[in-house]
Amino acid sequence: MGRDITIDPVTRIEGHSKITIHLDEAGEVADARFHVTQFRGFERICQGRPVHEMPSLMARICGICPVSHLIASSKACDEILAVQPPPTGAALRRIMNLAQIVQSHALSFFHLSSPDLLLGFDAEVSTRNLFGVLRERPQLARDGVDLRRFGQQIIERLGGKRIHPAWVVPGGVSEPLAAEKRDAILAAVPEARAATERTLGWYTSSLARWEEEASRFADFPSAFMGLVDHDGTVEYSDGLLRVIDSDGDLLADRIDPTRYSEYLGEAVEPWSYLKSAYWSDLGYPQGIYRVGPLARLNVADRMGTPRADEALEEFRERLGWIPTSSFHYHHARLIEVLSAIERIEALLSDPGILDTRVRSQAGINRNEGVGVAEAPRGTLIHHYWVGDDGIVQWANLVIATGHNNLAMNRAVLQAARRYVDGDRLQEPMLNRVEAAIRCYDPCLSCSTHAIGQMPLHVQLLGAGGEILDELRR
């Protein structure tokens, strides 16, 4: 009879989940699964609510990436109202979404992953945290805090508060940008750019240290999906879907993302509350694809900003045009932060950004709307049906972590087969299994990560339920 290892909870990710590793009679890993154990039910909660409430309601899905839901939800509402935001309103939405990219990537890279990268995956668990990073490399820790603050302060200056701002609304944004707020953001850009460049330099100079992990952390063929504009540049707020396979061959190029249901399927499994999205033409579960920073770099021709384009070229010279190891999500995040800062500066330097026309007004003109945008973790889809009175009757949300669910399960299995020894449990081997999940920075509707003592309880059980081995931390 086989045995099971359970990692519960998975630490240093946003949300609640666990990992189970199934061993065969010989003690070898036979299977592994990533379980999302929390249930939120937002698709049902919003039924019966007025459609104008949807952006603010949907932002409550998450305290880490509320802006992503604001953007996608408002775009779905734009479709129902049959309006386009004024150019300045659309530009201000873009700035807030880019600020979200910066602050969320900073959280993922510096707070959640840098302890492993700097201190080592085998480091003592009591020191493998942000305080350990601060002691070992103070500038890296400070840069992480400063970059996250930079993104959050932009969100606060635009929307009035850092978490759950109500400023992004159907038809645009609720108020224009004041000159003093623009100037304050622009004044902070040089140091944010410098912090990103320092971190990118340290990371690229250290890549050789992580060759083992890079070759083992979810390195498998899959499709990749992301938004690009008409000339193939990475696009975050508006764009068309491009999907490629691991050889770079196009599965779909610049298709309308609002027609996602024609291309994507969604499956459910009894062992997780998270849906598994798949590319319909390839079937389930063969239609595995990845979204997020690495996928966006893989599908795009360019980043669209000068310094980030240079960094992307260096990335491809080092790793190839389409790297398949999910370990390289870390590298891709830093390039995206650099591009986001450059884009924010360019948008704010346009005199038209202070225009007071920032919202289009209309009533209910359609019964259906789909909003698609790039969240930090990947493509985010909001799809609503409303009655003629504007009351929501049905909603479907396809979040980035759902797109990545099949890939994350593949990652857990690959890492477990490489690192887990069923006869001799050690904390570092389990940390590597968790770290394979952290590459994706899954967002499971609320944030949880530990500093210092990270709770972990793993048991190996015999066929009769007896404890054969046990590990706590």
C-alpha positions in Angstrom: 0.0 0.0 0.0 1.1 3.6 -0.7 1.6 6.4 1.7 0.7 10.1 1.6 2.6 13.3 2.5 0.6 16.4 3.2 2.0 19.9 3.3 -0.7 22.0 5.0 -0.6 24.9 4.8 1.5 25.9 1.9 3.4 29.0 3.1 4.5 32.2 1.6 1.7 32.4 -1.0 -1.4 34.5 -1.0 -4.2 32.3 0.2 -4.9 28.9 1.8 -3.9 25.6 0.2 -2.2 22.4 0.8 -0.1 19.9 -1.2 -0.5 16.1 -1.0 2.2 13.8 -2.2 1.3 10.2 -2.8 4.0 7.5 -2.5 3.8 4.0 -4.0 4.9 0.8 -2.2 8.5 1.4 -3.1 8.4 4.9 -1.5 8.6 6.7 -4.9 6.4 9.6 -5.7 3.4 8.3 -7.7 1.3 11.5 -7.8 1.1 15.0 -6.2 -1.7 17.5 -6.1 -2.1 21.2 -5.3 -5.4 21.7 -3.3 -7.0 25.1 -2.9 -8.9 24.7 0.3 -10.7 28.0 0.7 -14.1 28.8 -0.8 -15.3 32.3 -1.5 -18.3 32.0 -3.9 -18.1 35.5 -5.4 -19.8 34.3 -8.6 -22.9 33.5 -6.6 -22.6 36.4 -4.2 -22.9 39.0 -6.9 -26.2 37.7 -8.3 -29.0 40.1 -7.6 -26.7 43.1 -7.3 -26.9 46.2 -9.5 -24.2 46.1 -12.2 -22.8 49.5 -11.2 -21.8 47.9 -7.9 -19.8 45.2 -9.6 -16.3 46.8 -9.7 -16.3 47.7 -6.0 -17.8 44.4 -5.1 -15.3 42.4 -7.2 -12.4 44.3 -5.7 -13.2 42.7 -2.4 -12.2 39.3 -3.8 -8.6 40.1 -2.8 -6.6 42.5 -0.7 -3.5 41.9 -2.7 -4.7 42.5 -6.3 -8.0 44.4 -5.9 -7.0 46.8 -8.8 -6.9 43.9 -11.2 -10.5 43.0 -10.4 -11.5 46.7 -10.6 -10.1 46.9 -14.1 -11.6 43.7 -15.5 -14.9 44.3 -13.8 -15.2 47.9 -15.1 -14.4 46.7 -18.6 -17.2 44.2 -18.4 -19.5 47.0 -17.3 -18.3 49.2 -20.1 -19.5 46.5 -22.5 -22.9 46.4 -20.8 -23.2 50.2 -21.0 -21.9 50.1 -24.6 -19.4 52.9 -23.8 -15.7 53.6 -24.1 -13.9 55.6 -21.4 -12.6 59.0 -22.5 -8.9 58.7 -23.5 -7.7 60.3 -20.2 -10.0 57.9 -18.2 -8.5 54.9 -20.0 -5.0 56.2 -19.4 -5.6 56.7 -15.7 -6.9 53.1 -15.5 -3.7 52.0 -17.2 -1.6 53.8 -14.6 -3.3 52.2 -11.7 -3.1 48.8 -13.3 0.6 49.3 -13.9 1.1 50.4 -10.3 -0.7 47.2 -9.2 1.9 45.2 -11.3 4.7 46.9 -9.5 3.5 46.5 -6.0 2.3 42.9 -6.4 5.5 41.7 -8.2 7.5 43.4 -5.5 5.6 41.5 -2.8 6.1 38.2 -4.7 9.8 38.6 -5.5 11.1 40.3 -2.4 8.9 39.2 0.4 7.9 35.7 -0.6 10.7 34.4 -2.9 13.9 36.3 -2.2 14.6 34.4 1.1 15.0 31.2 -0.9 16.9 33.0 -3.7 19.4 34.9 -1.4 19.7 32.6 1.6 19.3 29.3 -0.2 16.5 26.7 -0.3 18.4 24.7 2.3 18.8 27.6 4.7 17.5 27.3 8.3 13.8 27.9 8.3 13.9 30.3 11.2 16.1 32.7 9.2 14.7 32.1 5.7 12.4 35.1 5.7 12.5 38.9 4.9 14.3 39.6 8.2 17.0 37.2 7.1 17.3 39.0 3.8 17.6 42.3 5.7 20.5 41.0 7.7 22.3 39.4 4.8 21.7 42.0 2.1 20.0 45.2 3.6 19.8 47.1 0.3 17.8 44.2 -1.4 15.3 44.2 1.5 15.0 48.0 1.4 14.5 48.0 -2.3 11.7 45.5 -2.0 9.9 47.6 0.6 10.4 50.8 -1.4 9.2 49.3 -4.7 6.0 48.0 -3.1 5.5 51.3 -1.4 6.0 53.1 -4.8 3.2 51.0 -6.4 0.8 51.3 -3.4 1.3 55.1 -3.1 0.3 55.5 -6.8 -2.8 53.5 -6.2 -3.5 55.6 -3.1 -2.9 58.9 -4.9 -5.2 58.0 -7.7 -7.9 56.1 -5.9 -7.9 57.6 -2.4 -6.7 54.4 -0.6 -4.2 51.6 -1.2 -6.6 48.7 -0.8 -10.1 48.4 -2.5 -10.1 51.9 -4.0 -13.5 52.7 -5.6 -12.1 55.1 -8.2 -12.2 52.8 -11.2 -15.9 52.8 -12.3 -18.0 51.8 -15.3 -17.2 54.2 -18.0 -13.8 55.3 -16.8 -12.7 56.7 -13.4 -14.6 58.8 -10.9 -12.4 61.9 -10.8 -9.5 63.4 -12.7 -5.8 63.5 -11.6 -4.6 66.6 -9.9 -1.3 68.2 -11.0 0.3 67.9 -7.5 -0.4 64.2 -7.4 1.1 63.7 -10.9 4.2 65.5 -9.8 4.6 63.5 -6.6 4.4 60.3 -8.6 6.9 61.4 -11.2 9.3 62.5 -8.5 9.4 59.0 -7.1 10.1 57.3 -10.5 13.9 57.7 -10.6 14.5 55.9 -7.3 12.0 53.1 -8.2 13.8 52.6 -11.5 17.1 52.5 -9.7 15.9 49.9 -7.2 14.6 47.7 -10.0 17.9 48.0 -11.9 19.9 47.1 -8.8 17.7 44.0 -8.1 17.8 42.9 -11.8 21.6 43.2 -11.8 21.9 41.1 -8.6 19.5 38.5 -9.9 21.1 38.0 -13.3 24.6 37.9 -11.8 23.3 35.1 -9.5 21.5 32.9 -12.0 24.3 30.3 -12.0 23.6 29.6 -8.3 20.1 28.3 -9.1 20.8 26.1 -12.2 19.6 23.0 -10.3 16.3 24.6 -9.3 15.8 26.2 -12.7 16.1 22.8 -14.4 13.7 21.1 -12.0 11.0 23.7 -11.1 8.2 23.0 -13.4 10.2 22.8 -16.6 7.9 21.1 -19.0 6.3 21.8 -22.4 3.0 23.7 -22.3 1.2 26.5 -24.1 1.5 30.1 -23.0 -1.2 32.8 -23.2 -1.2 36.6 -22.7 -2.5 39.9 -24.1 -0.6 41.8 -26.8 -1.5 44.8 -28.9 -1.8 44.9 -32.7 2.0 44.9 -33.2 2.8 42.2 -30.7 3.8 44.4 -27.7 2.9 43.3 -24.2 -0.4 44.8 -23.2 -1.9 44.9 -19.7 -5.2 46.8 -19.8 -6.4 46.3 -23.4 -5.3 43.9 -25.9 -5.8 40.7 -27.9 -5.1 37.1 -26.9 -2.0 35.4 -28.3 -1.4 31.7 -27.5 1.7 29.8 -28.4 3.0 26.3 -27.8 6.4 25.6 -26.2 8.1 25.6 -29.6 6.8 29.1 -30.3 4.2 28.0 -32.9 1.0 30.0 -32.8 -2.2 28.3 -31.5 -4.1 31.6 -31.8 -2.9 35.1 -32.6 -4.5 38.3 -31.6 -8.0 36.9 -31.1 -10.8 38.8 -29.3 -10.5 38.0 -25.6 -14.2 38.6 -25.0 -14.8 35.4 -26.9 -12.8 33.4 -24.5 -15.5 30.7 -24.0 -14.9 29.6 -27.6 -11.3 28.7 -26.9 -11.1 27.9 -23.2 -12.8 25.2 -21.1 -13.1 25.0 -17.4 -13.0 21.8 -15.4 -13.6 21.0 -11.7 -12.1 18.3 -9.5 -13.4 17.0 -6.2 -10.1 17.7 -4.5 -9.9 21.5 -5.0 -12.2 24.6 -5.0 -10.1 26.1 -7.8 -11.3 25.5 -11.4 -8.8 24.2 -14.0 -8.9 26.2 -17.3 -7.6 24.5 -20.4 -7.2 25.1 -24.2 -10.3 23.5 -25.6 -8.8 22.3 -28.9 -6.3 20.2 -26.9 -8.8 18.8 -24.4 -8.7 18.2 -20.7 -6.2 17.9 -19.1 -3.9 17.9 -22.2 -4.7 21.5 -22.9 -2.4 22.8 -20.2 -1.2 26.4 -20.6 0.5 29.1 -18.5 -0.2 32.8 -17.9 1.5 35.5 -16.0 4.9 37.2 -16.3 6.8 34.4 -18.0 3.9 33.7 -20.4 3.6 37.4 -21.3 7.3 37.6 -22.2 7.1 34.4 -24.1 4.1 35.4 -26.3 5.1 39.0 -26.9 7.5 40.4 -29.5 8.7 43.2 -27.2 7.9 45.0 -23.9 7.4 48.3 -25.6 9.7 50.5 -23.4 13.4 51.1 -24.0 15.1 49.7 -20.9 12.7 46.8 -20.5 13.2 45.8 -24.2 17.0 45.7 -23.5 16.3 43.5 -20.5 14.1 41.2 -22.5 16.7 40.8 -25.2 19.3 39.8 -22.5 16.7 37.4 -21.0 16.3 35.7 -24.4 20.0 35.6 -25.1 20.6 33.8 -21.8 17.5 31.5 -21.7 16.2 31.2 -25.2 13.2 32.8 -26.9 10.7 30.6 -25.0 12.1 29.3 -21.7 9.8 26.6 -20.2 11.1 26.5 -16.6 8.6 28.2 -14.3 11.6 29.2 -12.2 12.1 32.1 -14.7 8.8 33.7 -13.6 11.1 35.5 -11.0 13.2 37.0 -13.7 10.2 37.9 -15.8 8.6 39.8 -12.9 11.6 42.1 -12.6 11.5 42.9 -16.3 7.8 43.7 -16.0 8.4 46.0 -13.0 11.0 47.9 -15.1 8.6 48.2 -18.0 5.7 49.2 -15.8 7.7 52.1 -14.2 8.7 53.3 -17.7 5.1 53.2 -18.9 3.9 55.0 -15.8 6.4 57.8 -16.4 5.5 58.1 -20.1 1.7 58.2 -19.4 2.1 60.9 -16.6 4.4 63.0 -18.8 1.6 63.5 -21.4 -0.1 66.9 -20.6 -3.5 65.3 -21.5 -3.3 63.2 -18.4 -4.8 66.1 -16.4 -7.9 66.4 -18.6 -11.0 66.5 -16.6 -13.1 64.4 -18.9 -12.5 60.9 -17.4 -15.9 59.1 -17.5 -18.5 58.2 -20.0 -22.1 58.0 -18.7 -24.8 55.6 -20.0 -27.6 53.3 -19.0 -28.0 49.6 -19.7 -27.6 49.0 -23.4 -26.6 45.3 -23.4 -27.3 42.3 -21.3 -23.8 40.8 -21.5 -20.3 42.1 -20.9 -16.8 40.6 -20.8 -13.9 42.4 -19.3 -10.3 41.1 -19.8 -7.1 42.6 -18.4 -3.7 41.3 -17.4 -3.4 41.0 -13.6 0.1 40.5 -12.0 -0.4 36.8 -12.1 -1.9 36.6 -15.6 -5.0 37.0 -17.7 -8.1 37.9 -15.7 -11.6 37.5 -17.2 -14.9 38.9 -15.8 -18.1 37.9 -17.6 -21.5 39.2 -16.6 -25.1 38.7 -17.7 -27.7 41.3 -16.5 -31.4 41.8 -16.9 -32.8 44.9 -18.6 -33.0 46.5 -15.2 -29.2 46.1 -14.7 -29.4 43.4 -12.0 -26.7 40.8 -12.3 -28.2 37.4 -13.1 -25.0 35.4 -13.7 -21.3 35.8 -13.5 -18.2 33.8 -14.4 -14.7 34.7 -13.3 -11.6 33.1 -14.8 -8.7 34.1 -12.7 -5.0 33.8 -13.4 -4.5 31.1 -10.8 -7.2 29.1 -12.5 -5.4 29.4 -15.8 -2.3 28.1 -14.1 -3.9 25.4 -12.1 -3.0 22.5 -14.3 0.5 23.8 -14.6 0.9 24.1 -10.8 -0.2 20.6 -10.3 2.3 19.5 -12.9 4.9 21.6 -11.1 4.2 20.0 -7.7 4.5 16.5 -9.2 7.8 17.2 -11.0 9.4 18.9 -8.0 8.2 16.1 -5.6 9.6 13.4 -7.9 13.0 15.2 -7.9 13.3 16.2 -4.3 11.1 14.1 -2.0 12.6 11.0 -0.4 9.8 9.0 1.2 12.1 7.2 3.6 13.8 10.3 4.9 11.8 13.5 5.2 13.7 16.7 5.4 12.3 20.3 5.5 14.4 21.6 2.6 13.0 19.0 0.2 9.4 20.1 1.1 10.4 23.7 0.8 11.4 23.1 -2.8 8.0 21.6 -3.5 6.4 24.7 -2.1 8.9 26.9 -4.0 7.7 25.4 -7.3 4.3 26.8 -6.5 5.6 30.1 -5.4 7.1 30.6 -8.9 3.5 31.2 -10.0 2.7 33.5 -7.1 -0.8 32.0 -6.8 -3.4 34.4 -5.4 -6.2 32.5 -3.6 -8.4 35.4 -2.7 -6.7 36.5 0.5 -3.1 36.8 1.7 -1.1 34.5 4.0 2.6 34.2 4.5 4.7 33.6 7.5 7.7 35.4 8.9 10.0 33.3 11.1 8.3 30.1 12.2 6.3 28.9 9.2 3.7 26.2 10.3 4.1 22.9 8.6 3.1 19.4 9.7 3.8 16.5 7.4 3.0 12.8 8.2 3.8 9.6 6.4 1.0 7.1 7.1 1.1 3.3 6.6 -1.6 1.3 5.1 -3.3 0.9 8.5 -3.1 4.6 9.3 -0.1 4.3 11.6 2.4 7.2 11.6 5.6 6.0 9.9 7.4 9.3 9.9 6.6 12.9 11.0 8.0 16.3 10.5 6.9 19.6 12.1 8.2 23.2 11.8 
